[in-house]
Amino acid sequence: MSSIMELDLRGVGLPVSLLKFKSALDNMESEDTLEVLVEDPGVVEDFVKIIRRSQGRMIRPRREGDYYRIHVGSNPKVSP
């Protein structure tokens, strides 16, 4: 069953925002979506790098006023 998790990191500085993001990403289940809110464009770039290293992840960053909304989806995990 898929779920949408929201992680509001507006106002949260480095490295705490990166640690919270990585933890949420690692805890995603198959077909989950993580929606992250951040203000700093530099943090968005860091998140993109982390996501690209994670297999089966998709990303759609979008600017909304004074912050960014990032959607991260996990592809269904294939059983051996």
C-alpha positions as a printed Julia matrix, in Angstrom:
80×3 Matrix{Float64}:
  0.0     0.0    0.0
  1.47    3.34  -0.99
  1.56    6.41   1.23
  2.64   10.03   0.94
  4.99   11.32   3.6
  5.71   15.03   4.03
  8.99   16.33   5.39
  9.03   20.09   6.05
 12.65   21.2    6.3
 12.05   24.92   5.82
 14.25   26.75   8.31
 16.29   23.62   9.1
 20.0    24.12   8.43
 22.76   21.85   7.23
 23.7    19.14   8.12
 20.47   18.39  10.01
 18.3    18.79   6.9
 20.5    16.34   4.96
 20.41   13.79   7.79
 16.62   14.0    8.14
 16.17   13.72   4.38
 18.47   10.69   4.07
 16.71    8.99   6.99
 13.28    9.56   5.42
 14.55    8.33   2.06
 16.0     5.17   3.62
 12.71    4.44   5.41
 10.54    4.65   2.29
  8.62    1.51   1.44
  7.81    0.26  -2.03
  5.63    2.71  -3.99
  5.79    5.42  -1.27
  6.12    9.09  -2.14
  8.14   11.56  -0.09
  7.28   15.24  -0.41
 10.02   17.55   0.92
  9.81   21.31   1.48
 13.07   23.31   1.62
 14.09   26.95   1.19
 17.75   26.8    0.18
 18.49   26.05  -3.5
 21.86   24.63  -2.44
 20.08   22.05  -0.3
 17.91   21.13  -3.29
 21.09   20.4   -5.27
 22.4    18.22  -2.42
 19.11   16.31  -2.29
 19.24   15.73  -6.05
 22.73   14.23  -5.68
 21.55   11.92  -2.88
 18.51   10.81  -4.88
 20.57   10.1   -7.99
 22.73    7.73  -5.93
 19.62    5.91  -4.7
 18.42    3.23  -7.08
 14.88    3.46  -8.42
 14.15    7.0   -7.25
 12.44    9.72  -9.24
 12.52   13.45  -8.58
 10.5    16.51  -9.49
 11.76   19.69  -7.78
  9.44   22.67  -8.14
  9.77   26.22  -6.84
  6.72   27.54  -4.98
  7.18   31.12  -3.86
 10.05   31.27  -1.37
 10.58   27.51  -1.06
 10.99   24.35  -3.13
  8.75   21.28  -3.15
 10.5    18.04  -4.09
  8.61   14.83  -4.88
 10.59   11.64  -4.48
  9.03    8.35  -5.49
 10.28    4.85  -4.98
  9.72    2.26  -7.65
  8.18   -1.02  -6.56
 10.85   -3.36  -5.23
 11.27   -6.55  -7.18
 11.3    -9.75  -5.16
 14.02  -12.28  -6.03
